[in-house]
Amino acid sequence: MSSNTFASPLNYCSTITTMALTSSSSLPLPLHQQFTSPKYSKHPSITLSLSEKSSDSVTPLSKSATRTIPGDYGLPIIGPWKDRQDYFYNQGKNEFFKSRIDKYKSTVFRTNMPPGPFISSDSKVIALLDGKSFPILFDVSKVEKKDVFTGTYTPSTSLTGRYRVLSYLDPSEPNHEKLKKLMFRLLTSRSDHIIPEFQKEYTEFAKTLDREMMEEGRVELNALNDQFSFNLLAKSLLGVEPSDTELGMDAPILIGKWVLFQLHPVLTLGLPRVLDDIVLRTFQLPSFLVKKDYQRLYDFFYTNSTDSFNEEAEKLGVSREEASHNLLFAICFNTFGGMKIFFPNMLKWIAKAGVELHSHLSSEIRSQVKSSGGNITMTAMDKMPLVKSVVYEALRIDPPVSSQYGRAKQDLIIESHDATFHVKKGEMLYGYQPFATKDPEIFDRPEEFVADRFVGKEGERLLKHVLWSNGPESESPTLENKQCAGKDFVVFVSRLFVIEFFLRYDTLEVDVGTSPLGAKITITSLKRA
């Protein structure tokens, strides 16, 4: 994912790039050109709404002229603390933003963002909560992305080997281009392993899923998905089976602890309110508590990084040590984290949409795979418009990247649907993506999961408003921007996940719970094909 976005509330954007492959089971370069939808008739509209529209919808406002940015920050310490209480406990994220939109009659306003004192020295932001103002956060000629990956605070570099890794760098910094190019090289050199390893790992994933359903009658998906995701990344990108190394099967747990120490100021763990707030948001947790865990992860990546990756690092003037810390962050934080959050979220929406959608997906997938001789090929996948749309719709309605930050490089004029606003150089801009991608001025029925929303020419035109990758879905990552280097890869493996699932199963039912990162999914019913 993006090297400078933050998903749920962090960014778990994969730092994997598009790839050049030659076989039918490979990904041609560039991927975004392979995902252009062919002409087809539109499927019957299949929709789902999991909540009342008022929960986080934005009421369209009347047009107005240039206006002063409304809102305030309150008194020092007290103002940030009060906003933090509302954000986590009194209101929750969605109501926190919606109540202020209603209060100020504006989708652009001033507020404080967590964690506040004493972790953050300055919690003041200008919130951008509509699809028109939000994209300025992608324009690196106007906003600086230096050390804003996690928002208004920065975790200690002792958690990343004393290096500022790619996610924290602005494109203007010399190391940004080197490290992003290195991540591009990672996928280019290992690209022909992606699909074969995905299919092998998914077969094992499905075997475990079937066995647990037979034995228990229900399956906790998240842990199973975590192991599948890390094994896939290790085998496809490094060519190593984790269980054959000293790391064993411990990676998901080690990564979880390490990520917690970086993100605890913007998470809630469900502890009693006072304890939760004091423990997580008074001071940054000491990194020495996860030093041994991080060292085990680092040793795994240092030892198993490929020759081509190390040679490219040397050519770029990046030490093997720094390259290994960035490789670890890219795979464990960005890529593994994205799969950890998005795959269960996507399956949640598909499951809740019901049997009609499942039937359409099964029919489309199986007919195209049959037409390609029983193989999953790029040609077959390109003829699955509903699969494409379902993935895009899941990314729109439940983006793994919920928050974006950027600091104004100069005095700016920002436009919402209703007004223009003047922003001064140095002010921090903040965007809450679920509001931008559910903007009623842009999307019809924005709160509903509309499975075929992106089918056809009209649907394709809406892709520029799908923003999960730290940029529009209609654009591509470059060395000069902060868009997710692996944007097309993430979409591709998400489609593979849907295809492999509905080749094996007709329908499923799930229970949905909550977790600090994404949804907690329990599969309660599963019908094999």
N, C-alpha and C positions, 0 to 999 in steps of 0.2 A: 504494500500500500504506500500511500504517499509518504515521502520522507519528511513531511512537515504538517501532518494532520493528526487529529487526536480522536479516538473512537470509544464511544460508549462508556465513559466520556473520553476515552482515548482514541487515537487513531491506530487501528491495527492494519493499516494498508500494507499490502505486500510490496516488498521492494524487488519484485521479480519482473523482468522485462519481456517484451515480445521476442519471438524466436524464429530462426530460419530452419526449417526442416524439409526433408525431401520425401519421406515415405508417407503412405496414406494414413498412417497412425500418428502423424506428426503435425506440428503447428507451423504453418507457413508464416513468413514475415512480410508485412506486419499483420498481426492478428486482427486489428480493427478493420482491415480491408476484407478479411474473410467473413466478418460478421454482418455484412450488409444484407438486409433481408431481401429475398426475391419477391416477385409479385405473387400474391395469393389472395384468396377470399378470406375475409375476416371470420374468426370463430365467433360463435354466440358469446355474448358478454357474460363473463362469470365474475361475480363480485363478492366481496366479503367485507364487513365492517365489524371489528372486534370491540369497538367502544363507541359511546355516544359522541356525536360529532363535536359537541361543545367542549370535550375534554381538552383539546389542544388546537382547535381550529382558530383561524384568524378572521374576524369579521371585517369585510371590506370597508375601507374608510373613504370619506368623501375627499375629492381633490382639493388641494390647497397649494399655496405658493411656498416660496422658501421660508423656512421657519427655524427657530433656534431648537437645538436638540433638547427635548424634554428630559426630565428625570434629574436625580441628584445622587450624591454618594453618602450623604449623611455626615455625622461627626467622625473624626478619626477613631479607629478601632471599633467604636460602637456601630457605625454605619455598616462596615463590612461584616461584622459579627451578626447583626440583625438580618442582613440579606442572606448570609450563610444559613441561618436558622430557617428562614423561609424556604430556601432552595432545597435543603435536605429533609427538613422535618415538618414545618408548618404547612407548606403548600406542595412540595415536590416540584420537579423541574418544569413540567408542562404548565402547571397552574402558576408557578412563579413568573414565567414569561407572559402567559396569557393575561394574568391580572394586571400586569404593567402595561401591556398593549391597550387594554380596556381603559386603564386609568389615564394614560397619556394620549390616547387616540392616535397612536403612532406605532409603527413597527420598528422604528429607530429611536432608541432612548439610552440614557446613561444609567448604569447600575454597577454594583460590585459583583465580581465573580469569585467563587471559592478558590483557594482555601482561606484567603484573608490572613489576618494576624494570627500567629507570629511567623508563619511559614512564608507568606508573600508580603513583600514590602510595599507593593502597590497593587491593589485589587480593582482599580477603576477601569471600566471598559465602556465602549459604546456598542450596544447590542444591535445587530442587524438581523431582523427576523422575517424577511420576506425574500422571495425569489429574485427580486430586482436589485436590491442593495447587497445581498450576500456575495455575489460573484466578485466583488472588488477584492475580496480576500485572496483570490487566485492571481491577481495582477501584481507580480513581483516588481514591476516598475513603480508601483505606488505604495506597496506595503512591504515591510521587512519581516522576514521569517526567522531571524536569528533568535535562538533560545526561546521560542514560543510554542514548541511542540506540545508541551503539557499545559500551556496557558500562562497564568500570571505567576508561576513559580517554576523553578528548574531543579530537577533532582540532582543529587551529587554525582559528579563524574566518577566517583569511586565505585559506582554501580555499573560503569561501562569501561573499566580498565584505565581510568583517568583520561579517557579520550572523549571529546565532543563528537559523537557519531553523526552520521549523515542526517538523521531526522532533525537535528538541532541547528543545522547549517543553513544560512541564507545562500541563494545561488550566487551572490556576489563574492562569497568567500572562495578562495582558490581550491580548497579541499572538496568543495561540493561537487564540482565537475568530475574530479578524479574518482571520488567514491561512488557517484552515481554511474559513471562509466564502468566501474568495477562490477557493480551489481548487474548491469546490462550484460557484461561479459560472462557472468556466472550462468545466466540462462542460455545464452548463445551456445556455450560449450556443452551444456547438459540437456539441451532442448529435446533431443530424440528419446530421452528416457522418461519424459513426463507422462505421456499417455500409457505406455506399457506398465509403468509402476503404479499409476492410478488404478488401472484395471486389476492388477494383482492385489493391491492393498484393499480395494473395494470388495473383492471376492472374500478376503479374510474378514473384513468388516461385516459383510452380509452373513457369513457363517456364524459369527458370534451373535449377531442380532437374532438369527433364527433359533439358535440354541437357547439363548436367554428367554426368548418369548415362549419357547416350548416348556422350559423349566419353571419360569417365574410368572408367565402370563403378562409381563410388562417389562420394559427396558428403559433404564436411565440412559438417555442418548448422549449426554454431554461428555462423560468420561470415555465412552466408546469412541466418540468423534475425536476427542483430544488425542488418543493414542493413534488412531488412524491418520490424523493430520500430520503428527510429527514423524511417524514412520514414512509416510509418503514423501515428505520434504527431505528427510535424511537420505532415503534411497534414491530419489530422483535427482537431487541436486548435489549430493556428495558421493553417491554410489556405495553407501554403507548401511548395513542393518544394525540399528541401535542395540538390539538385544545381544549382538555378538561383540559388543564393546563393554568397557567398564561402566558406561552410562546406563546400560541395561534398559529397563522400561521406566526409568525414573524421570525422564525429561519433562513430561507435562506437569508433574508436581513441583519440580525444581523451578521451572519457568514461572509457574503460578506464584510462588513465593517471591521470586525476584521481581516480577512485575508489580506485585503488591507493594513492595518497598519503594517503587517509583511513583505509584499512582494513588497511594493511600490518602493523600490530602483531598482527592476529588472523588473518593468512593465512600460508600456507606456499607457496613458489614452486617447491619441488623442487630447490633448490640444495643443495650439500653442507651437512650438518647445522650445522656450526659457523658457516659463512658465512651460511646462511639465518637462524639465530637472532640473530647479531650485527647483520647488516644491517637486518633487519626489526623487531627488538624491543629494540634498545638505546636509540635516540633516534628521535623522529618525523622523517621525511624532510623536508627544507626545502621549503616551499611555492613558493619562487621558481622551482624547477625546472619547475613546471607552470603558472606564471603566464600565459605567452603562450597556452597551450592553453586555459586557463580563460577568458581574455579573448575568444578566438574564439567559444567557446560562449556567453558572456554577451552579446556583441554580436549574435549570431544571435537570442537570445530577446528582448533589449531592442528590437531593430529590428522583430521580427515578432510581438510580442505584440499581441493583437487590441484593437480600440477598446473593446469591452465589458469586457474584462479590466482595461484601464487605467482606465476610468471607475469600475468597481467598487472598484479599489484606492484611487482618489482619494476616493471616497465613504466608504470605511472609514478613511481617514486613514493609508494606507500609501503611502509614496513610490514612484514608479515604479521607482527603483533597487532598493529592498528587494523590491518585488513581482517584479521580473525575476530577482533572485537566488533567490527562493523558487520561481518558475516553473521556472527551470533545474534546481533541486534536485529538484522534484517530478517533472519529466518525465525527466530524465537519470538521477538516482540511484534514485528510487523506482520509477517506472513502467517506463522502459526496462530498468532492472536486473531488475525482476520478470519481464518478458517474456524477457529474456536467459537467465535461469536456468530459469524454469518451463516454457516451451514445449519445449525439448529434453528436460527431465526427464520431462514428461508423455508425449512421443512415445516415449521410452525404455521406459516401463512398458507402453504400448500395444503397441509392437513386440514386446517380450519375451513378452507374453501369448499371442501366436500367432494362427494363422489363424482359429480358432473365434471369438475375440472380434472380429477384423476383419470376419468374415462377418456377425456380429450387428449390428455398428455400421453397416456398409454398407447392410444391409437396412433397418434402422430409419431411417437418414438419408435414403436415396433414396426410400423409400416416402412419407415425410412431405413431402419437398420436391416430389415428383410430385403429391401430393394438394393442394398449395398452388399449383398452376399452374407449377411449376418455379422458384418463388421461395423464398428463405430468409426466412421471416417469424417473428415472435414466436410466433404460434399454432402454426406447424409445429415450432419449437424446443421449445415446451412439451410437445409430444407425443413427445419423444425422451428417455425416462427413463434409458436406458442411457448416452446421451451425458452427461447430467447426473451420473450416478453415477460414471462413469469420471473425470470432472474432479475431483469431490470426493475420490475415492479417491486420485488422484495428489497432491492437496493434503494429504491425511491422511498417506500413507506417506512422502512426500518433500517436506515443506513448505519453500517458499522462505524462510520465516522460521524459522531454527533456534534462535535465542537471544532471550530476553526478559530485561529487567532492570527493577527498580523498587526504590526505597528506602522502607523502612517509615516512614510518617508518624506512627505511634504504636505503642505496644506492641500486638502482635498475637498471636492464637492461630491457628495454621495446622494444618489436618487433612490427613493422608494417609489411605490406606485402612486403615492399621494403628495409627495413633497420633495424638496431638495434640502440638504443639510451641509453646513460647513464644518469640516473636521480639521483640527490643527495638527501640524507636524509633531510626531512623537506620541500622539494619543493611541491607545490600544483599541483595536477593533475586534469584536467577538461575534461569531455567528453560530446560532443553534440550528444545525442542518435539518432536523425533522420539521421545523416550521417552514424553512425555505423550500423543501421538496414536497410540502403539503400546502403550498400557497394556493388558495382558491381563485386567485386572479390568473393562475397559470393552468391548474389541473381541475378538471371536472371531477366531482365526487372525491376530493383529495384525501378524505379519511378512510376511504374504502380500498380494499385490495382488489383491483380490477385486473384480472389475469391477462386479458388481451389488450391492455392499454397501449402497448407499444407495437402492436401488429399493424402493418400497412404503412403507407406514406405519411398519414397524419401522425401515427404513433412514432415513426422515426423522427419526425420534426420535434417531438417532445423530448428526445434524448438529451438535448442540450441543457435541459433542466434537471437531469439526474446528475448529482454532484458528489457522490460518495468518494471519488478518487482524488479529491482536492483539485477538481477541475471538471468541466462539462464532459459528459460521456461522449459527446460528438468530437472532442479534441483528443490529442495524443500527448504523452509525456515526452519531454526533451531534457537535455542536459541543463538548459537554461531556466526551466520552471520547476515547481514543486509538485507537479502532478505525479500521482502514483506511477512509479516505473513499471509495475506489474499490473496495470489496469486491465489490459486485455487478458492476461493470464488468469486473474481472479475471476473475471466473467466466464472465461473458458472452463476452468475447473468446476465452477458452480453449475454450469450447464451439464458437464460430465456427471456431476453428482446426481442431478435430476434424471438424466438419461439412464444411468446405471440403476437407480432406484426403481424406475418404472419399467425397466426390462424384467425385473424380478418380482415386483409387487403390483397389485391392482389398486389397492387403497390402504389408508392407514387412519388411525385416530390417535390424538395425543392429549395429554394434560399439560398445561402451561403454568410454570411457576416463575419465580424471579431468582436472580443471582446477581452478584456484584457486577458481572460482565455479561450482558445479554440475557436471553431467556433460558430457564431450566426446563428441558423437554423430557417428558416421559411418554414413550410409545405404549399405548394401552391396547391397541388392536392393529393387526397387520395381516393382510390377506395376500397370499402368494399368487403369482400369475399362473 
